Every structure is written in structure tokens, then in C-alpha cells.
Amino acid sequence: MDAAAPFPLYELSGAPEARGESYGRQAAIRVRRSIGHYHAQLTGGGLDAARIHRLARAFVPRVEAFDPAYVAEMRGIARGADVAFEDVMLLNCRTEILQLAKRGLPEADPDGCTGAIVTPAASADGTLLHGQNWDWKSECAETGVVLRIRREDGPDILTFVEAGGLARAGLNAAGIAITANYLESDRDYRQEGVPLSLLRRKVLEQEQVALAVRAVYATPKSASNNVMLSHASGWAMDIECAPDESFLLHPVDGLLVHANHWQSAVALSKLKDTGIQTTPDSTYRDQRVLAALRAKVGAITLDDLRSAFFDDWQSPWAVCRPPRMSLGGNLSATVAMILMKPAEGHMEIAPLPALNRRFTTYTLKPEGLAKAAE
């Protein structure tokens, strides 16, 4: 298939299990391909299918305790795609499961990313802009999908995610948007926690910013992660999360930019950043994007954000990463460039942007967005 083909859009509605079944049925080919990628990585480390499924089943109680609707939706996805439920759980807990199996695996390239938020004070038209380059396994360009979820119990959601997952980057009809970046610390995997992908879905289900912040800040995690939150009204915050503690960063001159190393001085006084050895380019990716945006503060457009994310200095170790072998011998790339205008329910995505500059636009319908910028 054409890895630079637009990510397909699937519309979902109904109760969790029925919604999941519709999702699985529509995205069956990509769900199976996604499962195949992670099974291949895990079996390469000596795990068989039975062991992979045992690892996945171990997450069911904690996911059910966090939100039983997520388990129901995953069961629906499995039924619709005609795959094992454990394999759908694997897709939604893949960061944690890959780490649990890490001792037997080749070194995996971290789930990278460079993210940025431009607040109204820094944009050309007073509109908040939010975007990200998602760096991960290059073959995931063949498994990405966009979900437009029509909900009866909360705001509608538009999210980009690996097929079979519940959410990744996205926005909702209440004006809340989220992206997330890999972080690593010496506190990781010392406790059980909620899978990171499900925190993102929980954020996108919220009507209120306070409850979105709470979902990220207060939920126990197994691993570190960086979460960038914004609201159509102009609010923005970055939350650097250790498994048991969170640290807040705020916009400076209307800008927030983050890559894959810790920035909070408080955090760095309390923990050790163990990720730079596998993401050394993180130390300048955020600075490259920040410099490009600072040069246009007060006049930044979505195209300016796009241009900043296309930065190719030091390629292939660049902000916009072409497919290259990682330090661990895996093929890695900027899988997708995601650009959002939360007030308009507007999202643009280009697969493999270092090789392809064609963007596809995805939107929420205007209904329900009228109050998002208030």
C-alpha cells in the first residue's frame, strides 16, 4: 500500500461496545496490520502469542477500574475486526507492554514527538494553534486512522490514533485539544498505573479544562510522559508526568514547545532524565521549533507552524525525520504531522511528512463548537 496515502476517517457513535464493533469492522485491515507490527516486535524478543496475550490480560483489571466502558469498547473492536480481545488490549497498552517485555527485545526507538502550542497572543488572527510531529515506527503510517466519535454523554471527539487504539492526539467539541510526547525517568515502571493512551482518551471526553487537567495530573501511571493541553479560548499548559508526580510548564511569550527531554527545573531537581541517551536530537528539536515561531510572534499562522515542523536541520536527526535506522536498529520516522485549530474543530494531517507534503483536513461539524472559544 501507499504509506503516504491519507489516513482514513471513520465515524463512530452509539454505546461503547456497539461503537467499538463499528470501529473494528470499518478499520479491520489496519487493526490487523497494527497487531501484526507489535506481535512481530514482541516475538522477535522471544515471546509467543500465548505470552503476549497473558501480558495483555494482566491490564484488564486496572483498565476496568479506570473506566469499564473502555474494556467494553475494546471488546467491540475485537469482535468487529475479528481479532482476539487481548490483541486490542495490546494496542491500547503497547507502551507499557513493550517495556514489560523489554529485556528480551531489541532496543526500541522511543515514541518521540515535537509538539507546540501557539496562544492567541502570538498568532496572527487571535486563534489558538496546536500541533505535533509524531515520531515512531515508520510502518505505522500504514496503520494510522482518524476517528470522529459522536457521543451522547459528552463532547464529540476527533482523534488521530493507531488503528485499534481509543485515542492519541486530537480535539473535542468543547474546545479541548491534546498531544503527548515520550519522556523517560529513573522512576519509570516501579508501580502499576493506567496506560498512557487511555489518559488521552479520558482528556478528550471532558467538557471542562479542570477535569482534563485532573485526568492527567492525578492519575497514577507506570511511565513518564509529557502531555500538552490547550483550549480554544487561548489557555495552554504542558504537564511533565513522572509515574507518581506531575510538573507544570506554562507558555512564555505566547508559546509552548516540547520535545522528549524534561524541562521543569523542579522535576530535574527530583528525578533523573534517562531518555536523552536514546533521543539525543530532542536537545535541539524544541529549540529549532521555538526559534522559528519566536521570529513571528504576533503574526503566526497555521502555515508558520507547519513550516517550523518541517525543519530539516541535521536530517535525518531532525524535527521532521525521514525514515532512518534508530540507535537500536529499528526503522523510525516522523509518522505524521498533525495541525489543529481547536476553536474550529479543524485538524490537518500529513503522513510521513519528510517524504510527503500532502495534508488531509478532518473536521468536527460546526454544531457544538459555537461555545468552544468562550
Secondary structure, DSSP 8 states (H G I E B T S, - for coil): --TTS---EEEEESSHHHHHHHHHHHTHHHHHHHHHHHHHHHHTTT--HHHHHHHHHTTHHHHHHH-HHHHHHHHHHHHHHTS-HHHHHHHHTHHHHHHHTGGGS--------EEEEE-TTTBSSS--EEEEEEEEEGGGGGTEEEEEEE-SSS--EEEEEETT-S-SEEEETTSEEEEEEE--BTTTTSS----HHHHHHHHHT-SSHHHHHHHHHHS--SS-EEEEEEETTS-EEEEEEETTEEEEE--BTTEEEE-SS---HHHHTTS-B--TTT-TTHHHHHHHHHHHHHTTTTSB-HHHHHHHHT--TTTTSSSS--SEE-TTS-EEEEEEEEEEEGGGTEEEEEESTTT----EEEE--STT-TTTT-
